[in-house]
Structure formats: structure tokens, C-alpha cells
């Protein structure tokens, strides 16, 4: 999990995280939504990755 973006003034930070997973089908890379907390940005990227893997039947 990586923090891709850390934007805005210290009292109104916006974070964007990404997830990269290598599987036998290839490497999957997803960028999550902008969130005001790092944990929420991480959860956004993780849930998008899970959804993408489920849609492609890799999970």
C-alpha cells in the first residue's frame, strides 16, 4: 500500500493510496479515491482492488 498523493494544507489534507498485487495472471494496480484520512484512503484502494479481482474472477 502506497500513499500516492498528500495534498492540501495541514488542516485539510487529502490522501490518495494505491495497491499493487502480483498474481499468476499478472500485476494489478489500483488507485483509490481521495479521502481526508490515510486509513480511509487505504481502505478505498483495498476495497477497489478486491472488487476488481472479484469481477475478473481472480479471487
PDB file of N, CA, C and O in Angstrom, chain B, residues numbered from 101:
ATOM      1  N   UNK B 101       0.861  -1.166   0.000  1.00  0.00           N
ATOM      2  CA  UNK B 101       0.000   0.000   0.000  1.00  0.00           C
ATOM      3  C   UNK B 101       0.906   1.227   0.000  1.00  0.00           C
ATOM      4  O   UNK B 101       1.821   1.333   0.817  1.00  0.00           O
ATOM      5  N   UNK B 102       0.648   2.143  -0.911  1.00  0.00           N
ATOM      6  CA  UNK B 102       1.417   3.382  -1.010  1.00  0.00           C
ATOM      7  C   UNK B 102       0.505   4.590  -0.932  1.00  0.00           C
ATOM      8  O   UNK B 102      -0.628   4.553  -1.413  1.00  0.00           O
ATOM      9  N   UNK B 103       0.996   5.662  -0.326  1.00  0.00           N
ATOM     10  CA  UNK B 103       0.293   6.937  -0.386  1.00  0.00           C
ATOM     11  C   UNK B 103       0.762   7.614  -1.673  1.00  0.00           C
ATOM     12  O   UNK B 103       1.925   8.002  -1.787  1.00  0.00           O
ATOM     13  N   UNK B 104      -0.137   7.754  -2.632  1.00  0.00           N
ATOM     14  CA  UNK B 104       0.182   8.337  -3.933  1.00  0.00           C
ATOM     15  C   UNK B 104       0.211   9.861  -3.874  1.00  0.00           C
ATOM     16  O   UNK B 104       1.085  10.500  -4.460  1.00  0.00           O
ATOM     17  N   UNK B 105      -0.753  10.429  -3.161  1.00  0.00           N
ATOM     18  CA  UNK B 105      -0.866  11.888  -3.071  1.00  0.00           C
ATOM     19  C   UNK B 105      -1.108  12.299  -1.633  1.00  0.00           C
ATOM     20  O   UNK B 105      -1.770  11.600  -0.865  1.00  0.00           O
ATOM     21  N   UNK B 106      -0.564  13.430  -1.296  1.00  0.00           N
ATOM     22  CA  UNK B 106      -0.744  14.048   0.015  1.00  0.00           C
ATOM     23  C   UNK B 106      -0.888  15.538  -0.282  1.00  0.00           C
ATOM     24  O   UNK B 106       0.105  16.260  -0.368  1.00  0.00           O
ATOM     25  N   UNK B 107      -2.120  15.988  -0.438  1.00  0.00           N
ATOM     26  CA  UNK B 107      -2.389  17.335  -0.934  1.00  0.00           C
ATOM     27  C   UNK B 107      -3.046  18.220   0.105  1.00  0.00           C
ATOM     28  O   UNK B 107      -3.663  17.738   1.055  1.00  0.00           O
ATOM     29  N   UNK B 108      -2.905  19.510  -0.087  1.00  0.00           N
ATOM     30  CA  UNK B 108      -3.617  20.480   0.728  1.00  0.00           C
ATOM     31  C   UNK B 108      -2.856  20.935   1.953  1.00  0.00           C
ATOM     32  O   UNK B 108      -1.817  20.378   2.307  1.00  0.00           O
ATOM     33  N   UNK B 109      -3.404  21.977   2.603  1.00  0.00           N
ATOM     34  CA  UNK B 109      -2.783  22.491   3.831  1.00  0.00           C
ATOM     35  C   UNK B 109      -2.906  21.464   4.963  1.00  0.00           C
ATOM     36  O   UNK B 109      -3.748  20.567   4.907  1.00  0.00           O
ATOM     37  N   UNK B 110      -2.075  21.601   5.967  1.00  0.00           N
ATOM     38  CA  UNK B 110      -2.022  20.610   7.047  1.00  0.00           C
ATOM     39  C   UNK B 110      -3.359  20.395   7.756  1.00  0.00           C
ATOM     40  O   UNK B 110      -3.605  19.306   8.274  1.00  0.00           O
ATOM     41  N   UNK B 111      -4.213  21.393   7.791  1.00  0.00           N
ATOM     42  CA  UNK B 111      -5.501  21.247   8.476  1.00  0.00           C
ATOM     43  C   UNK B 111      -6.603  20.699   7.563  1.00  0.00           C
ATOM     44  O   UNK B 111      -7.709  20.428   8.031  1.00  0.00           O
ATOM     45  N   UNK B 112      -6.315  20.532   6.263  1.00  0.00           N
ATOM     46  CA  UNK B 112      -7.293  19.982   5.306  1.00  0.00           C
ATOM     47  C   UNK B 112      -6.623  19.025   4.330  1.00  0.00           C
ATOM     48  O   UNK B 112      -6.845  19.119   3.123  1.00  0.00           O
ATOM     49  N   UNK B 113      -5.814  18.117   4.831  1.00  0.00           N
ATOM     50  CA  UNK B 113      -5.074  17.186   3.982  1.00  0.00           C
ATOM     51  C   UNK B 113      -6.029  16.258   3.222  1.00  0.00           C
ATOM     52  O   UNK B 113      -7.085  15.870   3.724  1.00  0.00           O
ATOM     53  N   UNK B 114      -5.622  15.919   2.006  1.00  0.00           N
ATOM     54  CA  UNK B 114      -6.313  14.933   1.189  1.00  0.00           C
ATOM     55  C   UNK B 114      -5.279  13.866   0.820  1.00  0.00           C
ATOM     56  O   UNK B 114      -4.165  14.189   0.407  1.00  0.00           O
ATOM     57  N   UNK B 115      -5.657  12.593   0.971  1.00  0.00           N
ATOM     58  CA  UNK B 115      -4.755  11.484   0.700  1.00  0.00           C
ATOM     59  C   UNK B 115      -5.346  10.578  -0.362  1.00  0.00           C
ATOM     60  O   UNK B 115      -6.560  10.390  -0.438  1.00  0.00           O
ATOM     61  N   UNK B 116      -4.462  10.018  -1.186  1.00  0.00           N
ATOM     62  CA  UNK B 116      -4.839   9.017  -2.176  1.00  0.00           C
ATOM     63  C   UNK B 116      -3.833   7.885  -2.053  1.00  0.00           C
ATOM     64  O   UNK B 116      -2.624   8.117  -2.085  1.00  0.00           O
ATOM     65  N   UNK B 117      -4.327   6.665  -1.913  1.00  0.00           N
ATOM     66  CA  UNK B 117      -3.455   5.496  -1.788  1.00  0.00           C
ATOM     67  C   UNK B 117      -3.651   4.556  -2.969  1.00  0.00           C
ATOM     68  O   UNK B 117      -4.660   4.608  -3.672  1.00  0.00           O
ATOM     69  N   UNK B 118      -2.662   3.699  -3.164  1.00  0.00           N
ATOM     70  CA  UNK B 118      -2.733   2.705  -4.226  1.00  0.00           C
ATOM     71  C   UNK B 118      -2.346   1.336  -3.677  1.00  0.00           C
ATOM     72  O   UNK B 118      -1.695   1.216  -2.639  1.00  0.00           O
ATOM     73  N   UNK B 119      -2.771   0.310  -4.413  1.00  0.00           N
ATOM     74  CA  UNK B 119      -2.445  -1.072  -4.073  1.00  0.00           C
ATOM     75  C   UNK B 119      -1.904  -1.733  -5.339  1.00  0.00           C
ATOM     76  O   UNK B 119      -2.437  -1.535  -6.431  1.00  0.00           O
ATOM     77  N   UNK B 120      -0.845  -2.517  -5.181  1.00  0.00           N
ATOM     78  CA  UNK B 120      -0.264  -3.259  -6.296  1.00  0.00           C
ATOM     79  C   UNK B 120      -0.112  -4.707  -5.856  1.00  0.00           C
ATOM     80  O   UNK B 120       0.508  -4.986  -4.830  1.00  0.00           O
ATOM     81  N   UNK B 121      -0.682  -5.636  -6.637  1.00  0.00           N
ATOM     82  CA  UNK B 121      -0.639  -7.060  -6.304  1.00  0.00           C
ATOM     83  C   UNK B 121      -0.178  -7.838  -7.533  1.00  0.00           C
ATOM     84  O   UNK B 121      -0.709  -7.659  -8.629  1.00  0.00           O
ATOM     85  N   UNK B 122       0.814  -8.700  -7.335  1.00  0.00           N
ATOM     86  CA  UNK B 122       1.272  -9.601  -8.391  1.00  0.00           C
ATOM     87  C   UNK B 122       0.575 -10.944  -8.213  1.00  0.00           C
ATOM     88  O   UNK B 122       0.606 -11.529  -7.130  1.00  0.00           O
ATOM     89  N   UNK B 123      -0.052 -11.427  -9.276  1.00  0.00           N
ATOM     90  CA  UNK B 123      -0.704 -12.737  -9.263  1.00  0.00           C
ATOM     91  C   UNK B 123      -0.172 -13.552 -10.437  1.00  0.00           C
ATOM     92  O   UNK B 123       0.626 -13.061 -11.236  1.00  0.00           O
ATOM     93  N   UNK B 124      -0.614 -14.776 -10.529  1.00  0.00           N
ATOM     94  CA  UNK B 124      -0.214 -15.607 -11.667  1.00  0.00           C
ATOM     95  C   UNK B 124      -0.818 -15.092 -12.972  1.00  0.00           C
ATOM     96  O   UNK B 124      -0.386 -15.492 -14.053  1.00  0.00           O
ATOM     97  N   UNK B 125      -1.803 -14.217 -12.882  1.00  0.00           N
ATOM     98  CA  UNK B 125      -2.435 -13.634 -14.066  1.00  0.00           C
ATOM     99  C   UNK B 125      -1.791 -12.321 -14.488  1.00  0.00           C
ATOM    100  O   UNK B 125      -2.119 -11.785 -15.547  1.00  0.00           O
ATOM    101  N   UNK B 126      -0.891 -11.802 -13.684  1.00  0.00           N
ATOM    102  CA  UNK B 126      -0.240 -10.526 -13.958  1.00  0.00           C
ATOM    103  C   UNK B 126      -0.259  -9.639 -12.728  1.00  0.00           C
ATOM    104  O   UNK B 126      -0.628 -10.071 -11.637  1.00  0.00           O
ATOM    105  N   UNK B 127       0.141  -8.405 -12.919  1.00  0.00           N
ATOM    106  CA  UNK B 127       0.185  -7.434 -11.830  1.00  0.00           C
ATOM    107  C   UNK B 127      -1.022  -6.520 -11.916  1.00  0.00           C
ATOM    108  O   UNK B 127      -1.321  -5.966 -12.974  1.00  0.00           O
ATOM    109  N   UNK B 128      -1.708  -6.367 -10.804  1.00  0.00           N
ATOM    110  CA  UNK B 128      -2.871  -5.490 -10.724  1.00  0.00           C
ATOM    111  C   UNK B 128      -2.493  -4.252  -9.913  1.00  0.00           C
ATOM    112  O   UNK B 128      -1.878  -4.358  -8.852  1.00  0.00           O
ATOM    113  N   UNK B 129      -2.865  -3.088 -10.419  1.00  0.00           N
ATOM    114  CA  UNK B 129      -2.552  -1.817  -9.771  1.00  0.00           C
ATOM    115  C   UNK B 129      -3.820  -0.982  -9.730  1.00  0.00           C
ATOM    116  O   UNK B 129      -4.439  -0.741 -10.766  1.00  0.00           O
ATOM    117  N   UNK B 130      -4.210  -0.542  -8.548  1.00  0.00           N
ATOM    118  CA  UNK B 130      -5.435   0.242  -8.348  1.00  0.00           C
ATOM    119  C   UNK B 130      -5.117   1.477  -7.511  1.00  0.00           C
ATOM    120  O   UNK B 130      -4.371   1.405  -6.535  1.00  0.00           O
ATOM    121  N   UNK B 131      -5.688   2.602  -7.905  1.00  0.00           N
ATOM    122  CA  UNK B 131      -5.586   3.845  -7.132  1.00  0.00           C
ATOM    123  C   UNK B 131      -6.952   4.125  -6.525  1.00  0.00           C
ATOM    124  O   UNK B 131      -7.963   4.118  -7.227  1.00  0.00           O
ATOM    125  N   UNK B 132      -6.980   4.371  -5.222  1.00  0.00           N
ATOM    126  CA  UNK B 132      -8.229   4.631  -4.515  1.00  0.00           C
ATOM    127  C   UNK B 132      -8.715   6.062  -4.673  1.00  0.00           C
ATOM    128  O   UNK B 132      -8.128   6.857  -5.406  1.00  0.00           O
ATOM    129  N   UNK B 133      -9.781   6.370  -3.983  1.00  0.00           N
ATOM    130  CA  UNK B 133     -10.396   7.698  -4.017  1.00  0.00           C
ATOM    131  C   UNK B 133      -9.703   8.650  -3.052  1.00  0.00           C
ATOM    132  O   UNK B 133      -9.013   8.219  -2.128  1.00  0.00           O
ATOM    133  N   UNK B 134      -9.888   9.931  -3.272  1.00  0.00           N
ATOM    134  CA  UNK B 134      -9.355  10.952  -2.360  1.00  0.00           C
ATOM    135  C   UNK B 134     -10.130  10.909  -1.047  1.00  0.00           C
ATOM    136  O   UNK B 134     -11.361  10.898  -1.039  1.00  0.00           O
ATOM    137  N   UNK B 135      -9.389  10.885   0.069  1.00  0.00           N
ATOM    138  CA  UNK B 135     -10.000  10.844   1.396  1.00  0.00           C
ATOM    139  C   UNK B 135      -9.254  11.784   2.332  1.00  0.00           C
ATOM    140  O   UNK B 135      -8.100  12.130   2.082  1.00  0.00           O
ATOM    141  N   UNK B 136      -9.907  12.190   3.397  1.00  0.00           N
ATOM    142  CA  UNK B 136      -9.292  13.121   4.345  1.00  0.00           C
ATOM    143  C   UNK B 136      -8.441  12.421   5.407  1.00  0.00           C
ATOM    144  O   UNK B 136      -7.732  13.085   6.162  1.00  0.00           O
ATOM    145  N   UNK B 137      -8.503  11.096   5.471  1.00  0.00           N
ATOM    146  CA  UNK B 137      -7.672  10.328   6.412  1.00  0.00           C
ATOM    147  C   UNK B 137      -6.922   9.250   5.642  1.00  0.00           C
ATOM    148  O   UNK B 137      -7.458   8.664   4.702  1.00  0.00           O
ATOM    149  N   UNK B 138      -5.683   8.990   6.041  1.00  0.00           N
ATOM    150  CA  UNK B 138      -4.867   7.970   5.368  1.00  0.00           C
ATOM    151  C   UNK B 138      -5.555   6.612   5.436  1.00  0.00           C
ATOM    152  O   UNK B 138      -5.614   5.897   4.436  1.00  0.00           O
ATOM    153  N   UNK B 139      -6.067   6.257   6.591  1.00  0.00           N
ATOM    154  CA  UNK B 139      -6.717   4.956   6.759  1.00  0.00           C
ATOM    155  C   UNK B 139      -7.908   4.805   5.808  1.00  0.00           C
ATOM    156  O   UNK B 139      -8.108   3.733   5.236  1.00  0.00           O
ATOM    157  N   UNK B 140      -8.683   5.846   5.637  1.00  0.00           N
ATOM    158  CA  UNK B 140      -9.814   5.800   4.711  1.00  0.00           C
ATOM    159  C   UNK B 140      -9.334   5.673   3.262  1.00  0.00           C
ATOM    160  O   UNK B 140      -9.949   4.970   2.461  1.00  0.00           O
ATOM    161  N   UNK B 141      -8.241   6.351   2.931  1.00  0.00           N
ATOM    162  CA  UNK B 141      -7.675   6.249   1.583  1.00  0.00           C
ATOM    163  C   UNK B 141      -7.153   4.833   1.336  1.00  0.00           C
ATOM    164  O   UNK B 141      -7.326   4.297   0.241  1.00  0.00           O
ATOM    165  N   UNK B 142      -6.519   4.221   2.334  1.00  0.00           N
ATOM    166  CA  UNK B 142      -6.048   2.844   2.214  1.00  0.00           C
ATOM    167  C   UNK B 142      -7.225   1.885   2.023  1.00  0.00           C
ATOM    168  O   UNK B 142      -7.175   0.990   1.179  1.00  0.00           O
ATOM    169  N   UNK B 143      -8.276   2.079   2.809  1.00  0.00           N
ATOM    170  CA  UNK B 143      -9.462   1.225   2.695  1.00  0.00           C
ATOM    171  C   UNK B 143     -10.121   1.365   1.333  1.00  0.00           C
ATOM    172  O   UNK B 143     -10.612   0.381   0.778  1.00  0.00           O
ATOM    173  N   UNK B 144     -10.138   2.570   0.792  1.00  0.00           N
ATOM    174  CA  UNK B 144     -10.707   2.805  -0.524  1.00  0.00           C
ATOM    175  C   UNK B 144      -9.942   2.018  -1.592  1.00  0.00           C
ATOM    176  O   UNK B 144     -10.549   1.340  -2.421  1.00  0.00           O
ATOM    177  N   UNK B 145      -8.628   2.108  -1.569  1.00  0.00           N
ATOM    178  CA  UNK B 145      -7.807   1.385  -2.550  1.00  0.00           C
ATOM    179  C   UNK B 145      -7.967  -0.127  -2.385  1.00  0.00           C
ATOM    180  O   UNK B 145      -8.078  -0.856  -3.371  1.00  0.00           O
ATOM    181  N   UNK B 146      -7.978  -0.589  -1.140  1.00  0.00           N
ATOM    182  CA  UNK B 146      -8.113  -2.023  -0.886  1.00  0.00           C
ATOM    183  C   UNK B 146      -9.468  -2.556  -1.354  1.00  0.00           C
ATOM    184  O   UNK B 146      -9.532  -3.622  -1.967  1.00  0.00           O
ATOM    185  N   UNK B 147     -10.534  -1.839  -1.078  1.00  0.00           N
ATOM    186  CA  UNK B 147     -11.861  -2.311  -1.491  1.00  0.00           C
ATOM    187  C   UNK B 147     -12.014  -2.280  -3.010  1.00  0.00           C
ATOM    188  O   UNK B 147     -12.666  -3.156  -3.580  1.00  0.00           O
ATOM    189  N   UNK B 148     -11.425  -1.288  -3.670  1.00  0.00           N
ATOM    190  CA  UNK B 148     -11.462  -1.260  -5.131  1.00  0.00           C
ATOM    191  C   UNK B 148     -10.674  -2.428  -5.724  1.00  0.00           C
ATOM    192  O   UNK B 148     -11.076  -2.999  -6.737  1.00  0.00           O
ATOM    193  N   UNK B 149      -9.556  -2.781  -5.094  1.00  0.00           N
ATOM    194  CA  UNK B 149      -8.763  -3.928  -5.565  1.00  0.00           C
ATOM    195  C   UNK B 149      -9.543  -5.224  -5.411  1.00  0.00           C
ATOM    196  O   UNK B 149      -9.578  -6.046  -6.326  1.00  0.00           O
ATOM    197  N   UNK B 150     -10.165  -5.407  -4.259  1.00  0.00           N
ATOM    198  CA  UNK B 150     -10.962  -6.622  -4.030  1.00  0.00           C
ATOM    199  C   UNK B 150     -12.077  -6.715  -5.053  1.00  0.00           C
ATOM    200  O   UNK B 150     -12.309  -7.782  -5.622  1.00  0.00           O
ATOM    201  N   UNK B 151     -12.769  -5.616  -5.295  1.00  0.00           N
ATOM    202  CA  UNK B 151     -13.858  -5.597  -6.274  1.00  0.00           C
ATOM    203  C   UNK B 151     -13.342  -5.943  -7.673  1.00  0.00           C
ATOM    204  O   UNK B 151     -13.970  -6.718  -8.394  1.00  0.00           O
ATOM    205  N   UNK B 152     -12.201  -5.368  -8.053  1.00  0.00           N
ATOM    206  CA  UNK B 152     -11.629  -5.629  -9.381  1.00  0.00           C
ATOM    207  C   UNK B 152     -11.239  -7.098  -9.529  1.00  0.00           C
ATOM    208  O   UNK B 152     -11.486  -7.702 -10.572  1.00  0.00           O
ATOM    209  N   UNK B 153     -10.632  -7.673  -8.494  1.00  0.00           N
ATOM    210  CA  UNK B 153     -10.245  -9.082  -8.559  1.00  0.00           C
ATOM    211  C   UNK B 153     -11.473  -9.996  -8.606  1.00  0.00           C
ATOM    212  O   UNK B 153     -11.466 -11.009  -9.306  1.00  0.00           O
ATOM    213  N   UNK B 154     -12.510  -9.647  -7.875  1.00  0.00           N
ATOM    214  CA  UNK B 154     -13.736 -10.447  -7.894  1.00  0.00           C
ATOM    215  C   UNK B 154     -14.406 -10.387  -9.265  1.00  0.00           C
ATOM    216  O   UNK B 154     -14.892 -11.405  -9.759  1.00  0.00           O
ATOM    217  N   UNK B 155     -14.437  -9.210  -9.880  1.00  0.00           N
ATOM    218  CA  UNK B 155     -15.054  -9.060 -11.193  1.00  0.00           C
ATOM    219  C   UNK B 155     -14.315  -9.864 -12.258  1.00  0.00           C
ATOM    220  O   UNK B 155     -14.919 -10.351 -13.214  1.00  0.00           O
ATOM    221  N   UNK B 156     -13.008  -9.995 -12.083  1.00  0.00           N
ATOM    222  CA  UNK B 156     -12.200 -10.751 -13.046  1.00  0.00           C
ATOM    223  C   UNK B 156     -12.059 -12.211 -12.638  1.00  0.00           C
ATOM    224  O   UNK B 156     -11.326 -12.975 -13.266  1.00  0.00           O
ATOM    225  N   UNK B 157     -12.772 -12.588 -11.578  1.00  0.00           N
ATOM    226  CA  UNK B 157     -12.786 -13.956 -11.066  1.00  0.00           C
ATOM    227  C   UNK B 157     -11.405 -14.461 -10.657  1.00  0.00           C
ATOM    228  O   UNK B 157     -11.112 -15.650 -10.786  1.00  0.00           O
ATOM    229  N   UNK B 158     -10.552 -13.552 -10.160  1.00  0.00           N
ATOM    230  CA  UNK B 158      -9.228 -13.923  -9.669  1.00  0.00           C
ATOM    231  C   UNK B 158      -9.207 -14.053  -8.157  1.00  0.00           C
ATOM    232  O   UNK B 158      -8.146 -14.269  -7.571  1.00  0.00           O
ATOM    233  N   UNK B 159     -10.352 -13.927  -7.523  1.00  0.00           N
ATOM    234  CA  UNK B 159     -10.415 -14.000  -6.070  1.00  0.00           C
ATOM    235  C   UNK B 159     -11.471 -15.005  -5.671  1.00  0.00           C
ATOM    236  O   UNK B 159     -11.693 -15.227  -4.481  1.00  0.00           O
TER     237      UNK B 159
END
